[in-house]
Amino acid sequence: MRRGGWSGKLAAVLKSLFSVAQIVNLLYRRLPIGRTLAELTGSGQGGILQDGILRLQQTGRLRYKPCRGAKQTRREAGTTMLDSILEQFPKEISLKDGFKAALRPLEPSDEKAFHDFFLAVPEQERMFIKHRVTEPETIRDWCQNIDLGRNLPLLAVVGDQIAGDATLHQQLGGWKRHIGRVSVLVHPQFRGRGLAKALVVEIIELARNIGLEKLEAEFIGEQETAITMFGLLGFGPLARLPAYVRDMKAVSHDYVLLGLGLETDEEYAGME
Ligand SMILES: CC(C)(COP(=O)(O)OP(=O)(O)OC[C@H]1O[C@@H](n2cnc3c(N)ncnc32)[C@H](O)[C@@H]1OP(=O)(O)O)[C@@H](O)C(=O)NCCC(=O)NCCS
């Protein structure tokens, strides 16, 4: 990477005034398309830039690309990136028939609305949810102990009602630390308008931008609508285990695991 010239001087001035995270925030959405932050600040020095480069994509999103051999640090950088990425919320989306919703992460004040949301889900479907979501204590615990780096519930909010939730679950250590898991649930009143699709697309983009390499989603065999929907978004079958899991009434069901690779050669072309 070329050093010196106006970009080197700008880098020196910026670095003397701000931390790398602040620089990212300052330049977020203001870099010329196709330029990298490393080009402006000089790669190889300091924090995130030591281990990779940030690039503004045609979509207007920032994307982190690690240098070879820097995989471990990439996830750490992803955590730093999360704060920056979350600044784009709340975000308004428009779907079929002029339906609008605001997307934003769960907040402590959502406790009642989040509980109401789960109560609206038919009992038949609730049996496949892994937690006791009808119990107010469960939701209180989630709302009072928000850790978006571990579980990121992205809500679709209409007025003061929660219409949908797609959650990105991450393991911060261990052998699945590069794999995120996504789950989605849409309020029965708001189904069939593309809300689940929009939420999952948002989670895919978010997961990619924080440096996750794969996403997976778990289902029971009967959740055919959801399996179809994830298939449309590019998820492929990883496993189907007959009669492997049991619902809250101890009835056995097939376990289905779908997965999506987040690194595409296309996006990385020309970035070595
Ligand atoms: C599955 C679920 C999330 C879909 O929510 P939704 O907001 O209605 O879904 P969308 O409107 O975004 O539909 C996305 C796609 O799924 C398919 N789909 C949606 N509803 C469908 C239905 N009733 N029958 C068949 N296909 C359907 C369609 O292909 C649709 O795409 P299209 O509208 O472009 O044709 C919702 O039904 C739900 O919450 N189910 C219970 C929880 C669950 O199964 N979660 C998945 C486990 S992670």
The ligand as an SDF file (V2000), in Angstrom:
LIG
                    3D

 48 50  0  0  0  0  0  0  0  0999 V2000
  -41.7000  -18.2960    8.7660 C   0  0  0  0  0  0  0  0  0  0  0  0
  -42.0940  -16.8660    9.0920 C   0  0  0  0  0  0  0  0  0  0  0  0
  -40.9350  -16.2130    9.8360 C   0  0  0  0  0  0  0  0  0  0  0  0
  -42.3670  -16.1200    7.7780 C   0  0  0  0  0  0  0  0  0  0  0  0
  -42.6550  -14.7560    8.0850 O   0  0  0  0  0  0  0  0  0  0  0  0
  -43.2990  -13.7700    6.9860 P   0  0  0  0  0  0  0  0  0  0  0  0
  -42.9670  -12.3820    7.3740 O   0  0  0  0  0  0  0  0  0  0  0  0
  -44.6980  -14.1190    6.7750 O   0  0  0  0  0  0  0  0  0  0  0  0
  -42.4510  -14.1850    5.6910 O   0  0  0  0  0  0  0  0  0  0  0  0
  -42.2650  -13.2980    4.4040 P   0  0  0  0  0  0  0  0  0  0  0  0
  -43.5150  -12.5360    4.1430 O   0  0  0  0  0  0  0  0  0  0  0  0
  -41.0020  -12.5460    4.4960 O   0  0  0  0  0  0  0  0  0  0  0  0
  -42.1450  -14.4030    3.2990 O   0  0  0  0  0  0  0  0  0  0  0  0
  -40.9030  -14.8150    2.8000 C   0  0  0  0  0  0  0  0  0  0  0  0
  -41.1070  -15.9480    1.8140 C   0  0  0  0  0  0  0  0  0  0  0  0
  -41.5330  -17.1180    2.4980 O   0  0  0  0  0  0  0  0  0  0  0  0
  -42.5050  -17.8090    1.7200 C   0  0  0  0  0  0  0  0  0  0  0  0
  -43.7600  -17.8150    2.4590 N   0  0  0  0  0  0  0  0  0  0  0  0
  -44.1880  -16.9410    3.3780 C   0  0  0  0  0  0  0  0  0  0  0  0
  -45.3730  -17.3270    3.8700 N   0  0  0  0  0  0  0  0  0  0  0  0
  -45.6770  -18.4700    3.2440 C   0  0  0  0  0  0  0  0  0  0  0  0
  -46.7710  -19.3870    3.3270 C   0  0  0  0  0  0  0  0  0  0  0  0
  -47.7780  -19.1920    4.1840 N   0  0  0  0  0  0  0  0  0  0  0  0
  -46.7400  -20.4820    2.5620 N   0  0  0  0  0  0  0  0  0  0  0  0
  -45.7180  -20.6980    1.7020 C   0  0  0  0  0  0  0  0  0  0  0  0
  -44.6670  -19.8700    1.5660 N   0  0  0  0  0  0  0  0  0  0  0  0
  -44.6500  -18.7830    2.3310 C   0  0  0  0  0  0  0  0  0  0  0  0
  -42.6650  -17.0520    0.4200 C   0  0  0  0  0  0  0  0  0  0  0  0
  -41.7790  -17.6170   -0.5090 O   0  0  0  0  0  0  0  0  0  0  0  0
  -42.2020  -15.6820    0.7850 C   0  0  0  0  0  0  0  0  0  0  0  0
  -41.5810  -14.9970   -0.2590 O   0  0  0  0  0  0  0  0  0  0  0  0
  -42.4630  -14.1530   -1.3060 P   0  0  0  0  0  0  0  0  0  0  0  0
  -43.4400  -13.3760   -0.4740 O   0  0  0  0  0  0  0  0  0  0  0  0
  -41.4730  -13.3100   -1.9970 O   0  0  0  0  0  0  0  0  0  0  0  0
  -43.1270  -15.1700   -2.1590 O   0  0  0  0  0  0  0  0  0  0  0  0
  -43.3700  -16.7950    9.9660 C   0  0  0  0  0  0  0  0  0  0  0  0
  -44.3570  -17.5840    9.3620 O   0  0  0  0  0  0  0  0  0  0  0  0
  -43.1330  -17.2680   11.3880 C   0  0  0  0  0  0  0  0  0  0  0  0
  -42.8250  -16.4610   12.2610 O   0  0  0  0  0  0  0  0  0  0  0  0
  -43.2710  -18.6130   11.6220 N   0  0  0  0  0  0  0  0  0  0  0  0
  -43.0460  -19.1820   12.9430 C   0  0  0  0  0  0  0  0  0  0  0  0
  -41.5890  -19.1610   13.3690 C   0  0  0  0  0  0  0  0  0  0  0  0
  -40.6560  -19.9290   12.4670 C   0  0  0  0  0  0  0  0  0  0  0  0
  -40.9980  -20.8880   11.8050 O   0  0  0  0  0  0  0  0  0  0  0  0
  -39.3810  -19.4710   12.4940 N   0  0  0  0  0  0  0  0  0  0  0  0
  -38.3240  -20.0840   11.7440 C   0  0  0  0  0  0  0  0  0  0  0  0
  -37.3720  -20.7910   12.6490 C   0  0  0  0  0  0  0  0  0  0  0  0
  -35.8570  -19.9010   12.7240 S   0  0  0  0  0  0  0  0  0  0  0  0
  1  2  1  0
  2  3  1  0
  2  4  1  0
  2 36  1  0
  4  5  1  0
  5  6  1  0
  6  7  2  0
  6  8  1  0
  6  9  1  0
  9 10  1  0
 10 11  2  0
 10 12  1  0
 10 13  1  0
 13 14  1  0
 14 15  1  0
 15 16  1  0
 15 30  1  0
 16 17  1  0
 17 18  1  0
 17 28  1  0
 18 19  1  0
 18 27  1  0
 19 20  2  0
 20 21  1  0
 21 22  1  0
 21 27  2  0
 22 23  1  0
 22 24  2  0
 24 25  1  0
 25 26  2  0
 26 27  1  0
 28 29  1  0
 28 30  1  0
 30 31  1  0
 31 32  1  0
 32 33  2  0
 32 34  1  0
 32 35  1  0
 36 37  1  0
 36 38  1  0
 38 39  2  0
 38 40  1  0
 40 41  1  0
 41 42  1  0
 42 43  1  0
 43 44  2  0
 43 45  1  0
 45 46  1  0
 46 47  1  0
 47 48  1  0
M  END
$$$$
